[in-house]
Amino acid sequence: MEIRNRLFPYPVLCGETDDYNENVEFVIEPSMIENTYDVLFDYEFGLKCDALETLLRKGLAQFVLHIECSTTAFRIALKSEVPHIEYRLPKSKVNGEVQLVAMIVAITDIPHYESKDLNEDYIGENIDIKKGDILAFQNIPSVFISKKSEELANNESFFSVIKRAGLDPDEVKPLTFNLHNDRIQIIVDEKTYEAFIRFQHSRSIAMALLILPTLTYMVTEVSNNPDSYFQFQWFQKMTKFYQSQGKDFIEDIIRKDDNPVNIAQEMIDDPVSKAYRELYALEG
């Protein structure tokens, strides 16, 4: 939900109209913390308008934060009597663009509304406010929350699993990786390759055992020297993948203030616990 080009039959405090003079304001101080499974919204409402402050103090109006995702049809209106709203949004409820609007809304009819800060066009006008009317609003920049983390791991254009040549079939070697290719190469011994082929349709297991260490290695290497990989297709596709979520691959992902293992786990949405659940299902 965004409020755009909407005409109100009464004065509204916002950046879209000049119903009030320049001495008043309604501003929002946003804070958003994205975790693996949810996003924490923490908003402070700043108001400078004597008339609206009086309505809030008397319980005739309240602060509202409207959150909506058109992709999943999720919407919620959070209400507060104080200028602060905190909400933890599960990622499972949304996908893609999430729109937010901060408002002050009348919770009862308010006849003969007056304010010394109104534009002179309202001088002498009888202003009646109805219950539910928006008295002030600010469109908050949309955020992008994607549930496409598995797409990153499942997309064959990012990764290829290669059997190490020249080994004895029973010889065990650790995983190695090659980033200097259009697809990130995961190089494995013969037994691991056979297991990969057997369980390749068990995506959570593949992500936990192969993709997670690969991404951990990639994050470490790219953070040390990002300019060494921009010419490869996997790097360009990851950049576009995160751009579709409103994020910068280097600044928001690679250089995130966390260790490479945690970053890699968040990139594919905590694969270890999913892999265990899948193993239990296979046993059953």
C-alpha positions in Angstrom: 0.0 0.0 0.0 1.3 3.4 -1.0 -0.8 6.6 -0.8 -0.2 8.4 -4.1 -2.1 11.2 -5.9 -5.1 10.9 -3.5 -7.4 13.7 -2.9 -8.7 14.2 0.7 -11.8 16.4 1.5 -10.1 17.5 4.7 -6.5 18.6 5.6 -3.8 15.9 5.8 -0.3 16.4 7.1 2.1 14.8 4.5 4.7 15.6 1.9 2.1 15.3 -0.9 0.0 18.3 0.1 0.4 21.9 1.4 -2.6 21.7 3.8 -0.4 22.7 6.7 2.2 25.4 6.9 5.9 24.6 6.9 6.2 24.8 10.7 4.7 21.4 11.2 5.9 17.9 10.2 5.3 14.2 10.4 8.5 12.2 10.0 9.5 8.6 10.6 12.8 7.2 11.9 13.0 3.7 10.4 15.1 0.8 11.5 15.0 -2.7 9.9 17.0 -5.7 11.0 16.8 -8.7 8.6 17.4 -12.2 10.2 17.3 -15.6 8.7 13.6 -16.2 9.3 12.2 -12.8 10.0 12.6 -9.1 9.6 12.4 -6.7 12.6 10.8 -3.4 11.9 11.3 -0.7 14.6 9.8 2.7 13.8 9.8 6.0 15.8 7.1 8.5 14.8 8.1 12.1 15.0 5.3 14.7 15.1 5.4 18.4 15.3 1.8 19.7 15.2 -0.1 20.9 18.3 -3.6 20.1 17.0 -2.7 16.5 16.1 -0.7 16.0 19.3 -3.8 17.1 21.2 -6.0 14.5 19.4 -3.5 11.8 20.2 -3.2 12.8 23.8 -7.0 12.8 24.2 -7.3 9.3 22.6 -9.1 10.6 19.5 -6.4 9.4 17.1 -3.6 6.8 17.1 -0.4 5.9 15.2 -0.7 3.2 12.6 1.9 1.3 10.6 0.5 -0.5 7.5 2.5 -3.3 6.0 1.5 -5.0 2.8 2.9 -7.5 0.3 0.9 -7.7 -2.9 2.6 -10.9 -4.0 1.3 -12.9 -1.1 -1.7 -10.7 -0.2 -0.3 -10.3 3.3 -1.3 -7.1 5.0 -1.4 -5.9 8.6 -2.2 -2.6 10.3 -0.3 -2.1 13.6 -1.7 0.4 16.0 -0.2 2.3 18.9 -1.1 5.1 21.3 2.6 6.0 21.6 5.0 7.1 18.8 6.7 3.8 18.5 5.9 0.6 16.7 8.0 -2.6 16.7 7.0 -5.7 14.7 8.7 -8.9 13.8 7.6 -10.0 10.3 8.1 -13.7 9.4 9.6 -14.1 6.0 7.3 -17.0 5.3 4.4 -14.5 5.0 5.9 -12.3 2.2 7.9 -12.5 -1.0 9.4 -9.6 -3.0 8.4 -6.0 -2.4 6.9 -5.0 0.9 5.3 -1.6 1.1 4.9 0.4 4.3 3.0 3.5 5.3 3.1 5.3 8.6 -0.1 7.2 9.5 -2.1 9.0 12.2 -5.7 7.9 12.0 -8.8 9.2 13.7 -10.5 6.5 15.9 -13.7 8.5 16.4 -15.6 11.3 14.7 -14.0 14.7 15.3 -16.4 17.6 14.5 -15.1 21.1 13.9 -11.5 20.2 13.7 -9.2 23.3 14.0 -5.5 23.9 13.9 -3.5 27.2 13.9 -1.1 25.6 11.5 -3.5 25.0 8.6 -3.0 26.6 5.3 -5.0 29.9 4.9 -7.3 28.2 2.4 -9.0 26.5 5.4 -9.7 29.7 7.2 -13.4 29.8 8.0 -14.0 26.3 6.8 -16.0 23.8 8.9 -13.9 20.6 9.0 -15.5 17.4 10.2 -13.2 14.4 10.6 -14.8 10.9 10.4 -13.7 7.8 12.2 -11.0 6.0 10.2 -9.8 9.2 8.4 -6.1 9.5 7.7 -4.9 12.7 9.4 -1.2 12.4 8.5 0.9 9.9 6.6 4.4 9.2 5.2 5.2 6.6 2.6 8.2 4.6 3.8 10.6 3.3 1.1 9.7 -0.3 0.1 11.8 -3.2 1.3 12.5 -6.4 -0.6 12.2 -9.7 1.2 12.7 -12.8 -0.9 12.1 -16.5 -0.2 14.2 -17.4 -3.2 17.2 -18.5 -1.3 16.8 -22.1 -2.6 16.8 -20.8 -6.1 20.4 -19.6 -5.5 21.5 -23.1 -4.5 19.4 -25.0 -7.0 20.2 -23.0 -10.1 22.7 -25.0 -12.1 24.0 -21.8 -13.8 25.8 -21.0 -10.5 27.4 -24.3 -9.6 28.8 -27.5 -11.2 29.9 -30.6 -9.4 32.9 -32.2 -11.0 34.5 -35.6 -10.2 38.2 -35.3 -9.5 40.2 -37.2 -12.2 43.0 -39.7 -11.7 42.1 -40.9 -8.2 41.7 -44.5 -7.0 37.9 -45.0 -6.6 38.3 -45.6 -2.9 40.6 -42.6 -2.3 39.0 -39.9 -0.1 39.9 -36.3 -0.8 38.5 -33.1 0.7 36.3 -30.7 -1.3 38.1 -28.2 -3.4 36.6 -25.2 -5.3 37.3 -23.2 -8.4 35.9 -19.7 -8.7 37.7 -18.8 -11.9 35.1 -20.1 -14.2 31.6 -19.1 -15.4 30.2 -21.6 -12.9 31.6 -22.2 -9.5 33.2 -25.7 -9.6 32.9 -28.0 -6.7 35.5 -30.7 -7.1 34.9 -34.0 -5.3 36.3 -37.6 -5.1 34.5 -40.5 -6.8 32.6 -41.7 -3.7 31.3 -38.2 -3.0 30.3 -37.8 -6.6 28.4 -41.0 -6.5 26.6 -39.9 -3.3 25.8 -36.6 -5.0 24.2 -38.3 -8.0 22.2 -40.5 -5.7 20.9 -37.7 -3.5 20.8 -34.9 -6.1 17.0 -34.6 -5.8 17.3 -34.1 -2.1 18.0 -30.4 -2.3 18.4 -29.6 1.4 21.0 -32.4 1.8 22.9 -31.1 -1.3 22.8 -27.5 0.1 24.1 -28.5 3.5 26.9 -30.8 2.3 28.1 -29.1 -0.9 26.6 -25.7 -1.4 27.2 -24.4 2.1 31.0 -25.0 2.2 31.2 -23.7 -1.3 29.5 -20.4 -0.5 31.6 -20.1 2.7 34.7 -20.4 0.6 33.3 -18.0 -2.0 32.4 -15.3 0.6 35.9 -15.5 2.1 37.6 -15.2 -1.3 35.4 -12.5 -2.8 35.6 -10.4 0.4 39.4 -10.4 0.1 39.5 -9.4 -3.6 36.1 -8.8 -5.3 37.6 -7.4 -8.4 39.0 -10.8 -9.3 35.7 -12.3 -10.1 33.4 -9.7 -11.7 34.0 -11.1 -15.2 32.6 -14.6 -14.4 28.9 -15.4 -15.1 28.3 -16.7 -11.5 29.4 -13.4 -10.1 27.2 -11.4 -12.5 24.2 -13.6 -11.9 24.5 -13.4 -8.1 24.8 -9.6 -8.5 21.5 -9.6 -10.5 19.9 -12.1 -8.1 20.4 -9.7 -5.1 19.6 -6.6 -7.1 16.1 -8.1 -7.6 15.8 -8.1 -3.8 17.0 -4.5 -3.6 20.5 -5.5 -2.3 24.0 -5.0 -3.4 25.9 -8.3 -3.6 29.2 -6.9 -2.3 28.1 -4.3 0.2 25.0 -6.0 1.6 26.0 -9.7 1.4 29.8 -10.3 1.1 30.8 -7.4 3.4 28.1 -7.9 5.9 29.3 -7.6 9.5 29.3 -11.3 10.2 31.6 -14.3 9.7 31.6 -16.2 6.3 29.8 -19.3 7.6 26.9 -17.3 8.9 26.7 -15.3 5.7 26.6 -18.5 3.7 23.9 -20.0 5.8 21.7 -16.9 5.4 22.3 -17.0 1.7 20.6 -20.3 1.4 18.3 -20.0 4.4 19.8 -22.2 7.1 20.3 -25.5 5.1 21.5 -27.7 8.0 18.3 -28.0 9.9 16.4 -28.5 6.6 18.8 -31.3 5.7 18.2 -33.1 9.0 14.5 -32.9 8.5 14.9 -34.3 5.0 17.1 -37.2 6.3 14.4 -38.1 8.9 11.8 -38.1 6.1 14.0 -40.4 4.0 14.3 -42.8 7.0 10.6 -42.8 7.5 
